[in-house]
Amino acid sequence: MKSTTVRRVALSIAVATALAPTAACTSSGSPGGHARPTAALIAAERSTRKADSARVESTTVMGSMMSMTATGALRWGHGTTGTLTITYTRGTMADAMRRLGTTSMEARYLPDAYYARMGEKFAEEAGGRHWVRYAYDDLERLAGGTGVQLVDQMRNTTPNQSVKLLLASRDVRKAGEEEIRGRHTTHYSGTVDVADLTAPDLKKRFEQAGVTTQTVDIWVDDRDLLVKKVEKGQVATGLLTQTAYYSDYGVKVAAERPPAGDTQDFRKLLEKRH
């Protein structure tokens, strides 16, 4: 195995970890019209945002590149903090991870960086260190604006972002009532058309990801808290589909910084040449 494989996987993990708890894009747009459930969605956005933390279970599929699951807990009151276990199940990313000895990793989110713990084969190619540190400042300097987009997603990893995205939809509507994992919920659905977006930064974010439209479905419980979300959109690498469940709002969340002696900087991995 060559160190170029390590660098390529390290870069892919940056993308994958950004996608693990959220979807391709988020929104701060506002809706118009009289038939839309605006008040209910605003209440859901506010309640979910103020809850500060939750347990998360998500499944993400991005074309042939990867299929992965993520489970753990996140806090978002002052920057994203928490721990997720990410497992790659199919796709080229899973194949690359398998060559490095594991298809599962632990990801820790801290205010200034996130950390990914790799397996023993990866450590052999990374100076004996198991953790890769992705400083947000370093990621922002990635070419083509990709890094800024990744950091924005990591720092705004909150369930209420899906509600905000739905508020930007022209056709948002109430789609019925359902029981999700034992909780009574109201289902809302809509489609976001990038061509209709008026916020320049939001529109650019979608365009950089190659998204033209994105469908959003959310399920909100009787306490105005998000229980489930499904987001689908066409990106440069294929169809992106993500389903996430949220529970135990307000749960205590902590994430320890890994030992410096067992950590390699993402930036230094990319700089290596052999």
Order of alpha helices (4+ residues) and beta strands (2+ residues): alpha-alpha-beta-beta-beta-alpha-beta-beta-alpha-beta-alpha-alpha-alpha-beta-beta-alpha-beta-beta-beta-beta-alpha
